[in-house]
Amino acid sequence: MALRRASATLAVLLLAIALPAGAALRVVATFPDLADMTRQIGGERVDVVTIAEGNQDPHKVPVKPSFVTKLNHADAVVVMGLGLEHAFLPPLLEVARNAKIAPGELGYIDASLYIKPLEVPTSQNRTQGELHPLGNPHFNLDPVQGKLMAQAIAEGLERVDPDGAKTYQDGLARYSALLDRKISEWAKLAAPLRGVRVVSYHPDLIYLAERYGIELIGTIETKPGVPATPAHLEELIDAMKQHKVQLVVREVAYELPLAQTVAERTGARVVTISTLTGGLPGTDTYIEFIEANLKALVGAVSTASNP
């Protein structure tokens, strides 16, 4: 046990020594949410680049050679976790050959560290296109989970760069206080969503729904990552009519026409949201992203109630 502790301490010291004096910590964030939080917490002490764009399907981020270069030079990589990066990050890390940011190393910062995953399947595999074998990884849509993400990121940065501990602790304190104020405001803003029945394209609303009392009736996909079949759509439409579903939530990365068809056949209204920061105009920060989604949902409910 003592030997393991000594080895861990030595690893931290070696990483700290590897950072030139005055140089910013080079961080690669897999998604814009993580990049924004890292900048909010680390300020000028971090230099952050992002792999995915906010309007992309997080399960299907295209792999580019430039990502390898970013990862090869990184001091840390910040991931959403719960397998969300499964389609693109493992092969990139393998080619980048940067031992500092390999899974399990100090430079691999997992934002899901404190998240209690929902919808964990009984069998953990990716058969038939299953994209959520470790539980639902879309916790970033719930700002209360966002606070836990920020905590994990700050602690990870401090482990990689212990000399910057005060910067990261102070940054986390400021950002958490800001999130607390906004979470209180959003609870009031989202009050009209309680009890609203919703269908989404992809099963990514569970954390948001549990936070604000939204009732999820089903998804256009048959299961995470598996396209809709005609039989599934007919069953979904029947269920929507039975439950008087008000909204079809179309995530910006998914096709609009199918969502519109489902809505037209059931009398529901389509509303577009994003599952990542930057997915819609004016959502360059995590806070703007959460607020835009809630305003879109509340606005759609109001319109549906007063056609």
C-alpha positions in Angstrom: 0.0 0.0 0.0 2.8 2.4 1.0 4.6 1.6 -2.3 1.5 2.4 -4.3 1.0 5.7 -2.5 4.7 6.6 -3.2 4.3 5.7 -6.8 1.2 7.9 -7.2 3.0 10.8 -5.5 5.9 10.4 -7.8 3.7 10.4 -10.8 2.1 13.7 -9.8 5.5 15.3 -9.2 6.8 14.1 -12.6 3.7 15.6 -14.3 4.2 18.9 -12.5 7.9 19.0 -13.4 7.0 18.3 -17.1 5.1 21.6 -17.3 7.4 24.5 -18.2 7.2 27.5 -15.8 4.5 29.9 -16.9 3.2 27.6 -19.6 -0.6 26.9 -19.8 -1.8 23.4 -19.3 -2.6 21.9 -22.7 -6.1 20.3 -22.4 -8.1 18.5 -25.0 -11.9 18.4 -24.3 -13.9 15.9 -26.2 -17.1 18.1 -26.2 -17.8 21.8 -26.0 -19.5 21.5 -22.6 -16.3 20.2 -21.1 -14.2 22.8 -22.9 -16.3 25.7 -21.5 -16.2 24.3 -18.0 -12.4 23.8 -18.1 -11.9 27.4 -19.3 -14.3 28.7 -16.6 -12.4 26.8 -13.9 -8.8 27.2 -15.2 -8.8 30.6 -16.7 -5.5 31.6 -18.3 -3.8 28.6 -16.7 -5.4 26.3 -19.3 -5.2 26.2 -23.1 -8.2 24.2 -24.2 -9.1 22.7 -27.6 -12.2 20.7 -28.5 -12.7 17.6 -30.6 -16.4 17.5 -31.3 -18.7 20.3 -32.4 -21.9 21.2 -30.6 -24.2 20.3 -33.5 -22.8 16.8 -34.0 -24.2 13.5 -32.8 -21.9 12.8 -29.9 -22.1 9.1 -30.7 -20.9 9.6 -34.2 -18.1 12.2 -34.1 -16.0 11.9 -37.3 -12.3 11.1 -36.7 -9.8 13.6 -38.2 -6.0 13.4 -38.3 -5.8 16.8 -36.6 -7.3 15.2 -33.5 -4.3 12.9 -33.1 -1.9 15.9 -33.1 -4.0 17.6 -30.4 -4.0 14.6 -28.2 -0.3 13.8 -28.8 0.7 17.2 -27.3 -1.9 17.3 -24.5 -1.2 17.4 -20.8 -4.8 16.3 -20.1 -7.9 15.1 -21.9 -11.3 15.8 -20.4 -14.0 13.3 -21.3 -17.8 13.1 -20.7 -17.5 9.5 -19.7 -20.0 6.6 -19.4 -18.9 5.5 -22.8 -20.1 8.6 -24.8 -16.7 8.8 -26.6 -16.6 5.1 -27.5 -16.8 5.6 -31.2 -13.9 8.0 -31.6 -11.7 8.5 -28.6 -10.1 5.0 -28.1 -8.6 4.8 -31.6 -7.4 8.4 -31.4 -5.7 7.7 -28.1 -4.1 4.6 -29.4 -2.6 6.4 -32.4 -1.6 9.5 -30.4 0.6 7.4 -28.1 0.5 9.9 -25.2 0.9 7.9 -22.0 0.0 10.9 -19.9 -3.6 10.9 -21.0 -4.3 7.2 -21.3 -7.4 5.9 -19.4 -6.5 5.5 -15.7 -3.7 8.0 -15.8 -3.7 11.4 -14.1 -4.1 13.2 -17.4 -7.4 11.4 -18.2 -10.1 13.4 -16.5 -13.6 11.8 -16.5 -16.4 14.3 -16.0 -18.8 11.5 -15.1 -16.9 10.6 -11.9 -19.6 11.8 -9.5 -22.6 11.0 -11.7 -25.1 8.3 -10.7 -26.0 6.9 -14.1 -29.6 6.3 -15.0 -31.0 3.7 -17.4 -28.2 1.2 -16.8 -29.0 -1.9 -18.9 -28.9 -5.3 -17.4 -26.5 -6.6 -20.1 -23.6 -4.2 -20.9 -22.8 -4.6 -24.5 -23.2 -2.8 -27.9 -25.2 -5.5 -29.7 -27.6 -4.4 -32.4 -26.3 -0.8 -32.2 -26.8 -0.3 -28.4 -25.1 3.0 -27.5 -25.7 3.2 -23.8 -24.3 0.0 -22.3 -22.9 1.8 -19.2 -26.1 3.8 -18.6 -27.4 7.0 -20.2 -24.4 9.3 -20.8 -26.4 12.5 -21.5 -26.3 13.8 -18.0 -25.0 17.2 -19.2 -28.5 18.3 -20.1 -29.3 18.6 -16.3 -27.5 21.6 -14.8 -27.4 19.9 -11.3 -25.3 17.2 -12.9 -23.3 20.0 -14.5 -22.1 21.0 -11.1 -20.8 17.5 -10.5 -19.1 17.6 -13.9 -17.3 20.8 -13.0 -16.2 19.4 -9.7 -14.7 16.3 -11.4 -12.9 18.6 -13.9 -11.5 20.9 -11.3 -10.1 18.0 -9.2 -8.7 16.4 -12.3 -6.9 19.6 -13.3 -5.5 19.9 -9.8 -4.1 16.4 -9.9 -2.3 17.1 -13.2 -1.1 20.6 -12.2 -0.9 20.7 -8.4 0.9 24.1 -8.6 -2.4 25.5 -9.9 -4.5 24.1 -7.1 -5.7 27.5 -5.8 -6.6 28.7 -9.3 -8.7 25.6 -9.9 -10.3 25.7 -6.5 -11.2 29.3 -6.8 -12.4 28.9 -10.3 -14.7 26.0 -9.3 -16.0 28.0 -6.3 -17.0 30.9 -8.6 -18.5 28.7 -11.3 -20.4 26.6 -8.8 -21.9 29.7 -7.2 -22.9 31.0 -10.7 -24.5 27.6 -11.5 -26.4 27.6 -8.1 -27.9 31.0 -9.0 -28.9 29.9 -12.5 -30.3 26.5 -11.2 -32.6 28.4 -8.9 -33.7 30.7 -11.8 -34.2 27.7 -14.1 -36.4 25.8 -11.6 -38.9 28.7 -11.9 -38.5 29.0 -15.7 -39.1 25.3 -16.1 -42.1 25.0 -13.9 -44.5 24.8 -16.9 -42.7 21.6 -18.0 -43.9 19.5 -15.0 -46.2 16.8 -16.2 -45.7 17.6 -19.9 -45.6 14.4 -22.0 -42.8 14.2 -24.5 -41.3 12.0 -27.2 -37.6 12.5 -28.2 -35.7 11.3 -31.2 -32.9 9.7 -29.2 -33.1 8.7 -25.5 -31.1 11.6 -24.1 -33.6 13.5 -22.0 -33.8 11.3 -18.9 -31.7 13.5 -16.6 -33.4 16.7 -17.8 -36.8 15.0 -17.5 -36.2 13.8 -13.9 -35.0 17.3 -12.9 -38.0 19.1 -14.2 -40.8 16.6 -14.0 -41.2 15.9 -17.7 -42.9 12.6 -18.7 -41.0 10.6 -21.3 -43.4 8.5 -23.4 -40.9 7.1 -25.9 -38.3 7.7 -28.6 -38.3 7.7 -32.4 -35.3 5.4 -32.3 -36.2 1.8 -31.3 -33.2 1.8 -28.9 -30.1 4.0 -28.5 -28.6 4.3 -32.0 -31.0 1.9 -33.7 -33.1 3.6 -36.4 -36.9 3.5 -36.3 -38.7 0.7 -38.1 -42.2 1.2 -39.5 -43.7 -1.1 -36.9 -42.0 0.8 -34.1 -43.2 4.1 -35.4 -46.8 2.9 -35.6 -46.6 1.7 -32.0 -45.1 5.0 -30.9 -47.8 7.0 -32.7 -50.5 4.9 -31.0 -48.8 5.5 -27.6 -48.5 9.2 -28.3 -52.2 9.5 -29.1 -53.2 7.5 -26.0 -51.0 9.6 -23.7 -51.8 12.9 -25.5 -48.1 13.7 -26.1 -47.6 17.5 -26.5 -44.0 17.7 -27.8 -41.7 15.8 -30.1 -38.2 16.9 -29.1 -35.9 16.8 -32.1 -32.2 17.1 -31.1 -30.3 19.3 -33.6 -28.0 16.4 -34.7 -31.0 14.3 -35.9 -33.2 14.6 -39.0 -36.1 17.0 -38.8 -38.6 15.4 -41.4 -39.2 12.2 -39.5 -39.9 14.2 -36.3 -42.3 16.4 -38.2 -44.1 13.4 -39.6 -44.6 11.8 -36.2 -45.8 15.2 -34.8 -48.2 15.8 -37.6 -49.8 12.4 -37.2 -50.4 12.9 -33.5 -51.1 16.6 -33.1 -47.9 17.2 -31.2 -45.5 20.1 -31.8 -41.8 19.7 -32.8 -39.2 21.6 -30.8 -35.5 21.6 -31.6 -33.0 21.5 -28.8 -29.3 20.7 -28.6 -27.6 18.0 -26.6 -24.3 19.8 -26.5 -23.0 23.4 -25.8 -22.7 25.3 -29.1 -25.3 23.2 -30.9 -27.6 26.1 -31.5 -26.8 29.8 -32.1 -26.0 31.8 -29.0 -25.1 28.8 -26.9 -21.3 29.1 -26.8 -21.2 28.5 -23.0 -22.7 25.7 -20.9 -25.0 28.1 -19.1 -26.3 29.5 -22.4 -26.9 26.0 -23.7 -29.0 25.0 -20.7 -31.0 28.2 -20.8 -31.7 28.0 -24.5 -33.0 24.4 -24.2 -35.3 25.3 -21.3 -36.6 28.4 -23.0 -37.3 26.4 -26.2 -39.2 23.7 -24.3 -41.2 26.1 -22.3 -42.0 28.2 -25.4 -43.1 25.1 -27.2 -45.4 24.1 -24.4 -46.9 27.5 -24.3 -47.5 27.5 -28.0 -49.0 24.0 -27.9 -51.4 25.0 -25.1 -52.4 28.1 -27.0 -52.4 27.2 -30.7 
